[in-house]
Amino acid sequence: MRGNHATHRRQRGITLIELMIVVAVIAILAAIGYPSYRDYVRRSHRAEGKSELMNAAALQEKFFSNNNTYTTDMTALGLDNTDPAVTERGFYSIDAADCGAGGTIATCYVLTATAQGGQSDDSKCTSMTIDSQGTKGGAGAQCNCATAATCW
């Protein structure tokens, strides 16, 4: 005789509980991984700001050798048709100022790359600087802990 087929059936597929466990595990991994990923992306975008600052510093030195003065006009350096200049991918604006503390633009400059657009949420490094002496600096909105090492 044949037995009751209902008692001999094997379960096929997954249950709702198993599916919910998988979804919960994926959500936990995403909650941990996504902020780390965003921080990595922000740090990688800083390379654009650093590169443009170094390029602008070289252009300032070239301008100085031709004119015996530095300039605050970024278009005079040939960077961009806007002042302040905007980097290629638009993550930073680059601007020049005199170095202050008794110095004038004729003798010294400070270049500043300020985060903008999607990069403006980089609270550890909202701006990077380099001056005519080659001194690098940085500033962060999150705290006063940003140093040149954080940004550069």
HUTA-V334821 format. One record per backbone hydrogen bond with DSSP energy under -1.0 kcal/mol. NH is the residue of the N-H (numbers start at 0). CO is the residue of the C=O. E is the energy in kcal/mol with one decimal. If there is no record, write none. Layout:
BEGIN
{{NH & CO & E} {NH & CO & E}}
END
This chain:
BEGIN
{{18 & 14 & -2.0} {19 & 15 & -2.4} {20 & 16 & -2.0} {21 & 17 & -2.0} {22 & 18 & -2.3} {23 & 19 & -2.3} {24 & 20 & -2.3} {25 & 21 & -2.3} {26 & 22 & -2.4} {27 & 23 & -2.2} {28 & 24 & -2.3} {29 & 25 & -2.4} {30 & 26 & -2.3} {31 & 27 & -1.6} {32 & 28 & -2.8} {33 & 29 & -2.5} {36 & 32 & -2.3} {37 & 33 & -2.6} {38 & 34 & -2.1} {39 & 35 & -2.1} {40 & 36 & -2.4} {41 & 37 & -2.5} {42 & 38 & -2.3} {43 & 39 & -2.2} {44 & 40 & -2.0} {45 & 41 & -1.1} {47 & 44 & -1.2} {49 & 45 & -2.7} {50 & 46 & -2.5} {51 & 47 & -2.3} {52 & 48 & -2.2} {53 & 49 & -2.4} {54 & 50 & -2.3} {55 & 51 & -2.8} {56 & 52 & -2.4} {57 & 53 & -2.0} {58 & 54 & -2.2} {59 & 55 & -2.3} {60 & 56 & -2.1} {61 & 57 & -2.0} {62 & 58 & -2.7} {63 & 59 & -2.7} {64 & 60 & -2.1} {65 & 61 & -1.4} {66 & 62 & -2.2} {67 & 63 & -2.6} {69 & 104 & -1.4} {78 & 73 & -1.8} {84 & 93 & -1.7} {86 & 91 & -2.7} {89 & 86 & -1.1} {92 & 113 & -2.1} {93 & 84 & -3.3} {94 & 111 & -2.3} {96 & 109 & -1.7} {102 & 99 & -2.1} {106 & 103 & -1.5} {107 & 103 & -2.4} {109 & 96 & -2.5} {110 & 129 & -3.2} {111 & 94 & -2.8} {112 & 127 & -3.1} {113 & 92 & -2.7} {114 & 125 & -2.9} {115 & 90 & -2.6} {118 & 115 & -1.6} {119 & 116 & -1.3} {121 & 118 & -2.0} {122 & 120 & -1.7} {125 & 138 & -1.8} {126 & 138 & -1.7} {127 & 112 & -2.2} {128 & 136 & -2.2} {129 & 110 & -1.9} {130 & 134 & -1.4} {131 & 108 & -1.8} {133 & 130 & -2.1} {136 & 128 & -2.1} {138 & 126 & -2.2} {141 & 122 & -2.7} {150 & 146 & -1.9} {151 & 147 & -3.3}}
END
